[in-house]
């Protein structure tokens, strides 16, 4: 399925209920002049793509063609159907959860349904998210260590001896996962003192061993929170979510 077709572009544009920045610029860890812009949107697809035979799960737009790394000034946009976004959010996907917590200044578009979604973050977030943050943090660590996926960014490895961007994301995910499970919220951008620490790490002013030591401590705390130390519910409120989704689609389709 082509996720960048004109048909999907129209569905995403016409049905958007919430769209915002989700990349390094949002987290505060961007390096001036080096980062692209990542945005995430949520849309209500038309009845033909829910009740009928057609399907829409996401629309993807990239300034650069597939296979080419994005650079300064480029836009990477993903717009999920509301149902797919909700499935990922209930499962605790770290990036997918960000629209619930971004400051208003980072919101590109929002309507009444998008506002309701943000107001009910506490019904969507649960201790399940802790497991996802742990998994994503460990994936970044494995990439930094060359144990998973493609080799790190050659220019960073040559300059600093390791991929400092993988390292930064590894620690950031630990920081944000702990905050989410302790408070039910994610502060954006990352607050100090961690923000300065992460920026130093990304620019090579922290060592790989310092990054690994930091993430080990954060993962230990996340594990404690997932096992029951967190005040968050063990599971999301799927009963509320299911009822709200039905009503959201009915309202968006303007059905009686």
Beta strands, then each sheet from edge to edge (+ up, - down):
strand 1: 16-21
strand 2: 37-43
strand 3: 58-62
strand 4: 75-81
strand 5: 107-110
sheet 1: 3+ 4- 2- 1+ 5-
end
